[in-house]
Amino acid sequence: MKNKIVLLTLLASTSVWAADPPPQNVIGLSSSASVEVTKDLLSVTLSATRDGTDAASVQSALKQALDAALAEAKRAAKPGQIDVQTGNFSLFPRYSPKGGITGWQGTAELGIEGRDIPGIAKLTGRITTMTIARVGSGLSKEQREKVESAVAAEAIASYRAKATDYAKQFGFSGYTVREVNVNSNEPMSYSSAPMVRMNAKSADASESLPVELGKGTVTVTVNGTVQMTK
């Protein structure tokens, strides 16, 4: 009796698999569209490095540098325009060739980001306890949303045109969409030093950070599969 039940179960499973044949006349497609937009978001990472023979004193010196920079940055902070955020704070030992600890070194970071480009540039010049480690530029959410819908419509229209054309070339009259994904991309670009217009004069802490944001590209990609139909 048990063997019959197992056999019936296997037959039932086989019939289910047979009722779901692999898809046919399906093609995968991809299409994209891009637009160049003026960047409006500046990101600056400031850092301080301290070293010494005692871990506690190094940590204290880093904290003093960060606290002073943070106090200056908070006075200028405006939501969406100048946003301030603490970053990495690390402390690690230095070793001698024989393996013993000879001292300690630490790093603290402060991030400043926003759309008030002149304000951020001036703020970085007023912070004297930290130096500029990285400068990034990109598009704000508001700037991206201004163009993303139009770029997505262009990419989708291109995808549909490809689907229609390929279906006809394969001898079909049309298609239906099986699955589709729409993705957008505009990565933040970074420089390890202040932007290309930095010069010797700007090394003075009283000077504003020279900034050239340039252009950014918003790209929308559509990919998926379509079922060609007679």
N, C-alpha and C positions, 0 to 999 in steps of 0.2 A: 504494500500500500504506500509506504514511504517513497519507493522508487517511482511510482506513478505520479505522486505529487511533485517530485523534483522534475520529472519529465514534462509535466504540464506547465510548470513554472518556466522552464527553459523555452518551451514552445511559445508561451505567451510573450516572454521577453524578446524572442527572435522576431515575432510578428510586429512588436512595437518598433524595433529597430528598422525593419523592412518598410514600415509605413512612413519613415522619415528619411527619404533618400537625400544624398548630398546635393547642395544647390547647383543648378546648371544655368548657363547663360548669365553669369554674374561677373562683372568686371570691377576692379578697384580703380579709383580716380583720385587725383589730387590737383588742386588749383590754389593760387595765391594772388594777392594784390597788395601793393605797397604805396605809401605816400610819405613824402618828406615834410617834416614839421620842425619849426623852430623850437629848440629845447627851452624849457622854462623852470627847470628844477636844478638847484645846486646842492651838492652834498660835500661837506668838508669834514675830514677826520683829523683831529688834533691829537698829538701824543706827547707824553713826557717819559723820559727814561732816567732812572737814577741808579747809582750803585754805591756800595759801601761794604764794610766788613761785618756789619750787624744787620740782620734781617729786619728787626723792628724799626731801626732808624731809616732804612731804605723805604719801608712801607709808609712810615710817617711822612717822609719827604714827598713821596708820590701823592699821598692824600692831600698834603698842603697845596701842591701844584694843581691837582684836580679841583679842589674846593675853590681856589681862587679863580680858575678858568670858568668853573660852573657858575659862580656868583656873577661874573661879568656877563656870561651868556644868558642867564636867566633874566637879567635886566632888559635885554633886548628881545626876549622870546615873545613871539606872537603866533598863536595856533594857525598852522597852514602856511604861514609866511616865514617864520623862523622857529623851527622845532629843535629842541635840545635833548640829547640822550647820552648817558654815560655808556662807555663801551668796555673793552677788555681791560682787566686789571690783573696783572700777573706778577709773580715774584718767584725767582728761581736761583739756585746756588751756582757759583762758579767753582770749578774744580782745578786743582793743580795736576800736573802730569802724573803724580803719584796717587792721585785719587782723593786727596783730602779737600775739604771745602776751604777756599781762600777768600771768599766774599759772596755778596749777593747782588743781584741786579733785578730791577723790576720795570714794568711798563704800565702806564695808564692811558686810556683813550677817551676822547670826548667827541661825539658826533653832532654836527650842526647841519640841518637840512631845511630847505624851504624854497619858496618862490620869490622872496624878497632878496633878489640877487645883490643889489647895492648894500642892503643892510647886513647881509652875511659877510660880504667882502670887507666892510668896515669893521665888523665885529671881530673877525679873525686878526685884524691888525691891532686891536686893543688887548687881545689876550697875550700876555708876555710870559706866562709860566709853562706854555706848551708850544710845540711847533707843528707845522702842517705836515701830515704824513701822506694823506691821499686826498685827491679832489675828484669828485664824480659829477656828471651832468646827465640829465634825462628829461622825461616828460612827466608832468604832474598828472594826476587822475583826471582833472578837469580838461587839460589840454588833449589828453588821449581820447576822452569821450567825445570831443568835438569832431574828430575825424574817423573814429573807429567804426561807426555805423555805416558811413559811406564806403569805407574800404571793405567792410564785410559784405555789403551789397554787391560790390564789384567782384569780389572773390567768388561769391555764391553764383552770380550770373555767369561767370566764366566756367564754373563747375558744371552748371546745367547745360551750357552750350557744348562743352566737351562730351557730356553724357549723351546728348541728342546726336551729335556728329558720330561718335563711336558706335552707337546703336545702329545708325543707318549703314555705316561701313560694314557692320557684321550682318546686315540683311534684316534688321528688325525695324519696326515702325516707331517704337518708343521705348520708354523705360519707367521704372518706379524706383524710388529711393529705398534701399534696405537699411542702411545705417550711415550716419554722417557725423563728423566732428568738426567744430569750428574753433580755431585757436588763434590768439593774437600774441605778438611778441615785439617788445621794444626794450632791449636790455639797457641797464644803466652802464655808462662807460666811465672808467676810472683812469686816473693818471697818478703815478707814484710821487709826482712833484706838482707844485702849483702850475697852473695852466701855461700854455705856450708863450704868453706874453709876460711871464714873470721875468724880472730883470734884477740887476744888482741893487738898485735903489729900493726895491720892494722888500729887501731883507731887513730893512728898518721896521721894528715892530709897530711904529706909528703909521705906516703906510697900509692902505687897503690892498686886499688881494686882487691883482688884475685877473679878470675873468673873460673868457671867450667861450660861450656855451656851444655855439655852432648848431648844426641840424641833427635831428633824430629821425629815424625811419620806423613808422608803424606798419607792421606786416600782419595780415590776416591770412591764415591757411585753412582751406577746407579739404578734408579727405574723407573717404568712405567707400562704400560699394553701392552699385545700382543693379537692379534686375532688368535685363533687356526683355522687351515684350514684343509679341507679334502684332 
